[in-house]
Amino acid sequence: MIESERHDDLPPVFEPPGAPSNAGGDGRAAPTIASRMGPSTKAVAAQRAERRQLTVLFCDLVGSTELSTKLDPEDFRDAIATYHRCVAETVREFDGFVALLLGDGAVVYFGYPNGHEDNAVRAIRAGLALVARIGQLTGVDGPLHVRIGVATGLVVVGDLAEAGAVRERIALGETPNLAARLQSLAAPDGIVIADGTRRLAGERFTYQNLGMFPISGFVAPVQV
């Protein structure tokens, strides 16, 4: 678990704007993936896909279900839209690519489409900034909180499917799954990272060793 960065300061605190009148999305709809692909579509998708080492950050808003029961649906939509905007604006400062916004969850890639030698460092810094800035957003019962998981590994990333105007850029491999599982281990405002990410980030941060954890779907326990 990340406790702090050793030297560098976080970016300025995010000041949430007022609730937008036409915020997009209600925070509930999940994306769809075209299940039928013709030969030409498969060939195009294959050409666009590429193997990369990515650092994947999975961010989840704590208590979103409870929040949805306490707010009018339109107010809840506005709250989720503000949360999404905060995530997007924050990770953009570290050249993170927002791959998916799934209601209370967000998946961010570091290393795609732009590659950097310090992707692991960028992801951890983005995670620390997200904890600080989302904590400035207010829910019904006080500040909002997030859980964050970060993992690094080889993936295949690109346009998974295309049907008309619907396209998805998604990373396939164990890394996104591991980041999501690590997020579930985190305490509110906690950042749990895989050991591979820690090694790449080096001594730039202060860490807490949580030990070996059995992770659903993984053969061996994972050091976090």
C-alpha positions in Angstrom: 0.0 0.0 0.0 1.3 3.5 -0.8 1.6 5.8 2.1 3.2 8.8 0.5 5.7 10.0 -2.1 9.1 10.7 -0.6 10.0 14.1 -2.2 7.6 15.5 -4.8 4.5 17.5 -3.9 1.1 16.7 -5.2 -0.6 19.0 -7.8 -2.9 21.7 -6.5 -6.1 20.6 -4.8 -9.0 20.1 -7.2 -11.8 22.6 -6.8 -15.0 20.9 -8.1 -17.2 23.0 -10.3 -20.9 23.4 -9.8 -23.2 20.6 -10.9 -23.6 20.7 -14.7 -27.1 21.1 -16.1 -26.5 18.6 -18.9 -24.0 16.1 -17.3 -23.5 13.1 -19.5 -24.3 9.6 -18.2 -26.2 8.5 -15.1 -23.4 6.4 -13.6 -25.3 3.1 -14.1 -24.9 2.1 -17.8 -22.2 -0.4 -18.7 -20.5 -0.4 -22.1 -21.5 -2.9 -24.7 -19.1 -4.9 -26.9 -20.1 -6.0 -30.3 -20.3 -9.8 -30.3 -20.4 -10.4 -34.1 -17.4 -9.3 -36.2 -17.0 -10.0 -39.9 -13.7 -11.1 -41.3 -12.8 -7.6 -42.5 -13.6 -6.1 -39.0 -11.5 -8.7 -37.3 -8.6 -8.0 -39.6 -8.7 -4.2 -38.9 -9.0 -4.8 -35.2 -6.0 -7.2 -35.3 -3.9 -4.6 -37.1 -4.8 -1.9 -34.5 -4.0 -4.1 -31.5 -0.5 -4.1 -30.1 1.5 -5.7 -27.3 2.6 -3.2 -24.6 3.7 -3.1 -21.1 1.1 -1.0 -19.3 0.6 0.2 -15.8 -3.2 0.0 -15.1 -4.9 2.0 -12.4 -8.4 1.0 -11.3 -10.3 3.6 -9.2 -13.6 2.9 -7.4 -15.8 5.4 -5.6 -16.6 4.2 -2.1 -20.2 4.0 -1.0 -21.7 4.9 -4.4 -24.6 2.5 -3.9 -25.6 4.1 -0.6 -25.2 7.5 -2.2 -27.6 6.5 -4.9 -30.3 5.7 -2.4 -29.9 9.1 -0.6 -30.0 11.3 -3.7 -32.5 12.1 -6.4 -31.5 10.3 -9.6 -30.6 13.6 -11.3 -28.5 14.7 -8.3 -26.8 11.3 -8.3 -26.1 11.6 -12.0 -24.5 15.1 -11.4 -22.4 13.7 -8.6 -21.1 10.8 -10.7 -20.4 13.3 -13.6 -18.4 15.5 -11.3 -16.5 12.4 -10.0 -15.8 11.3 -13.6 -14.6 14.8 -14.5 -12.2 14.9 -11.5 -10.7 11.6 -12.5 -10.2 12.6 -16.1 -8.7 16.0 -15.3 -6.4 14.5 -12.7 -4.9 11.6 -14.6 -4.5 13.8 -17.7 -1.8 15.7 -15.8 0.2 12.5 -15.6 -0.5 11.5 -19.3 -3.0 8.8 -18.2 -5.5 7.5 -20.7 -9.0 7.0 -19.4 -10.0 3.7 -21.0 -13.3 3.1 -19.2 -15.7 5.0 -16.9 -18.2 2.5 -15.5 -20.4 4.4 -13.1 -18.4 4.5 -9.9 -15.4 2.8 -11.4 -12.6 4.1 -13.7 -9.9 2.3 -15.6 -6.8 4.3 -16.6 -3.8 3.2 -18.7 -0.3 4.6 -18.3 1.8 3.7 -21.3 -0.9 3.9 -23.9 -1.3 5.5 -26.3 1.8 7.5 -25.1 4.7 5.4 -23.7 7.0 6.7 -20.9 9.8 5.1 -19.0 8.2 6.1 -15.7 4.7 4.8 -16.2 4.6 3.2 -12.8 5.6 6.4 -11.1 3.1 8.4 -13.1 0.3 6.0 -12.1 1.2 6.1 -8.4 1.4 9.9 -8.4 -2.0 10.0 -10.2 -3.4 7.7 -7.5 -2.2 10.0 -4.7 -3.6 13.0 -6.5 -7.0 11.3 -7.0 -7.2 10.5 -3.3 -6.5 14.1 -2.4 -8.8 15.7 -5.0 -11.8 13.4 -4.8 -11.6 14.0 -1.0 -12.4 17.6 -1.8 -15.7 16.5 -3.4 -18.7 16.4 -1.0 -21.3 13.7 -0.8 -24.4 13.5 1.4 -22.5 12.6 4.6 -19.2 14.4 3.9 -16.1 14.0 1.7 -16.1 11.3 -1.0 -13.5 8.5 -0.9 -11.9 6.1 -3.4 -10.1 2.8 -3.4 -7.3 2.4 -6.0 -5.4 -0.6 -7.3 -2.4 -0.4 -9.6 -0.6 -3.2 -11.5 1.9 -3.4 -14.3 2.4 -6.1 -17.0 2.2 -7.1 -20.6 -1.1 -6.7 -22.4 -2.6 -6.6 -25.8 -4.3 -3.2 -26.3 -6.2 -1.6 -29.1 -9.7 -1.5 -30.7 -11.3 -4.7 -29.5 -14.4 -4.3 -31.7 -16.0 -1.8 -34.0 -19.7 -1.6 -34.9 -20.7 1.6 -36.6 -19.7 4.5 -34.3 -19.1 2.1 -31.3 -15.4 1.5 -30.6 -13.6 0.3 -27.5 -9.9 0.5 -26.7 -9.3 -2.1 -24.1 -6.3 -3.9 -22.7 -6.5 -7.7 -22.5 -4.3 -9.7 -20.1 -4.0 -10.4 -16.4 -2.8 -6.9 -15.6 -6.2 -5.1 -15.7 -7.8 -7.9 -13.7 -5.1 -7.7 -11.1 -5.5 -4.0 -10.7 -9.2 -4.4 -10.2 -8.6 -7.2 -7.6 -6.0 -5.0 -5.8 -8.5 -2.2 -5.6 -10.9 -4.4 -3.7 -8.2 -5.0 -1.1 -7.7 -1.3 -0.5 -9.1 0.7 2.4 -11.0 3.9 1.7 -8.4 6.4 0.3 -5.9 3.5 0.1 -3.7 2.6 -2.9 -2.7 -1.0 -3.2 -0.1 -1.8 -5.8 1.4 -5.0 -7.2 5.0 -5.8 -6.4 6.1 -5.4 -10.0 4.8 -1.8 -10.0 6.7 -1.2 -6.7 9.9 -2.4 -8.2 9.5 -0.2 -11.3 8.7 2.9 -9.2 11.7 2.3 -7.0 12.3 4.3 -3.8 10.3 7.4 -4.9 7.5 6.6 -2.5 7.0 5.3 1.0 5.4 1.8 1.0 3.7 -0.5 3.5 4.2 -4.2 2.8 0.8 -6.0 3.1 2.3 -9.4 2.4 1.1 -12.2 0.1 -2.6 -12.3 -0.8 -4.6 -15.1 -2.6 -6.2 -13.3 -5.5 -9.3 -14.8 -7.2 -8.4 -16.2 -10.6 -4.7 -16.2 -10.0 -2.8 -19.5 -9.4 -0.4 -18.2 -6.8 -0.7 -15.6 -4.0 0.3 -12.1 -5.0 2.7 -9.8 -3.1 1.1 -6.5 -2.5 
